[in-house]
Amino acid sequence: MDRRTLLALLPAVAFAPALLSLAPPIEDAFAQGVDANAILNDPEAPVSGNPKGDITIVAFLDYNCPFCKKAEPDLLRLVKADGRIRLVHKDWPILGDPSVYGAQLALAARYQGRYDAVHGALMAIPGRKIPKERMLEAVTASGADMARLEADRTAHATEIAALIQRNLDQADALGLQGTPVFLIGPLKVAAALDYDGFKQAVAQARAKGRS
């Protein structure tokens, strides 16, 4: 399914998974036929946390998703406190053209080593339906070199578009229906978890990995 189709189909259901955050369903992440290695180890996907961690969390997020923004601080707090988590960011812009623009800005910032700062600035904008102008304002305030960012966004437009499309295709292969979704080791959680929820899911994923 291409991005245009996803954008047409998903807005009405995009927030539904987050409503399950009080009792999130935990499922196996990778069905037969899904290329887990391509999802976990895309060389162009931004990675934070411990690159050699014993467990990987893959976060499928959209900069216009308020539930993603709600979960983000607790996710980052656990990644820091745990010290053994590798965090892969999947910019999955399914909530309109401004979401695509935000993803382009964040991924362009990666070329100057500022993905985390720009990602954080975009995730810190409250609410949904954030206009492009507000996103640009936040990114500018993040300390990124804007002249270089815009130059990189142009020079690497093909690579950035290809990465976003891979993220969309991977989400489709996984059967994802809305943001946020977290692949936690071998598990999939389609919900905005809090700190304890993330901690419990990581413990469960580690236990499953040892079984």
Buried (B, 14 or more C-beta within 10 A) or exposed (E): EEBEEBBEEBBEEBBBBBEEBEEBEBEEBBEEEBEBEEBBEBEEBBBBBBEEBBBBBBBBBBBBBBBBBBBBBBBBEBBEEBEEBBBBBBBBBBBBEBBBBBBBBBBBBBBBEBBBBBBBBBBEBEEBEBEBEBBBEBBBEBEBEBEBBBBBBEEBEEBBBEBBEBBBBBBBBBEBBBBBBBBBBBBBBBBBBBBEBBBBBBEBBBEBEEE
